[in-house]
Amino acid sequence: MVLRNLVAGKKNSKVKPKNRRGGNIQFGWTYLDGSFVIDPKEHLIVRKILKLHQSDKSNQHIADYLNTNKIRTRKGGKWSRSVIRAIIIREKKTLITRRK
């Protein structure tokens, strides 16, 4: 079907911009005008996650806190400890990279 559309000269809606790689954009970020920028609303949630982590709360406790307070993921789902862990690890790597 895609090949048929390309041969017919129709644009494929699934074609990505040439300067952007595939995959999901990390929580707390958005893609705007060809570059990644911090999403202000999501960044507040990331900061809350880091604050809870610094006060020695477990990843499961943080996920439960967000779910109890009806703070949803970007797609409207519930938080899990593995997603919380990934956000914390990514943010720690970002801090280390910025210090160099």
C-alpha positions in Angstrom: 0.0 0.0 0.0 2.8 2.4 0.9 4.7 1.6 -2.3 1.5 2.0 -4.3 1.0 5.5 -2.8 4.6 6.4 -3.5 4.3 5.3 -7.1 1.1 7.3 -7.5 2.9 10.4 -6.2 1.0 10.5 -2.9 2.7 11.6 0.3 3.2 9.0 3.0 2.0 10.3 6.3 4.4 8.0 8.1 7.6 9.4 6.6 9.8 11.0 9.3 11.6 14.3 8.8 15.1 13.6 7.6 16.8 15.3 10.5 14.9 13.3 13.3 15.7 9.8 14.3 13.0 7.3 15.2 11.9 6.3 18.6 10.0 7.9 21.4 10.8 11.3 22.8 11.9 11.0 26.4 9.5 12.2 29.1 10.2 15.8 30.0 11.2 16.7 26.5 9.5 17.7 23.2 10.6 18.1 19.6 10.0 21.6 18.3 11.4 23.4 15.2 14.0 20.7 14.5 15.4 20.4 18.0 14.6 18.9 21.4 13.4 21.3 24.1 12.3 20.9 27.7 8.5 20.4 28.0 7.6 22.7 31.0 4.6 20.7 32.2 6.4 17.3 32.0 9.6 18.8 33.5 7.7 19.7 36.7 6.8 16.1 37.1 10.4 15.0 36.4 11.6 17.5 39.1 9.0 16.0 41.6 10.3 12.5 40.8 13.9 13.6 41.5 12.8 15.3 44.7 11.1 12.2 46.0 14.1 10.1 45.0 16.4 12.4 46.8 14.3 12.0 50.0 15.0 8.2 49.8 11.6 7.1 48.4 11.6 3.9 46.4 10.8 3.8 42.7 7.6 1.9 43.5 6.6 4.5 46.1 7.2 7.4 43.6 5.0 5.6 41.0 2.3 5.0 43.6 2.4 8.6 44.6 2.0 9.9 41.0 -0.8 7.4 40.3 -2.6 8.2 43.6 -2.5 11.9 42.7 -3.8 11.2 39.2 -0.7 12.4 37.5 -0.6 10.4 34.3 2.1 9.6 31.8 2.3 11.4 28.4 -0.1 8.8 26.9 -2.5 8.9 29.9 -1.3 5.7 31.5 -0.2 4.8 35.0 3.3 5.0 36.2 5.5 2.0 36.9 8.7 1.6 38.9 10.6 0.8 35.7 9.6 4.0 34.1 10.5 6.0 37.2 13.9 4.2 37.3 14.6 5.1 33.7 13.8 8.7 34.3 16.1 8.9 37.3 19.0 7.2 35.5 18.6 9.4 32.5 18.5 12.6 34.6 21.6 11.5 36.6 23.5 10.9 33.3 22.4 14.3 32.1 23.7 16.0 35.2 27.1 14.2 34.9 27.3 15.2 31.2 26.6 18.8 32.0 29.3 18.9 34.7 32.1 17.8 32.2 
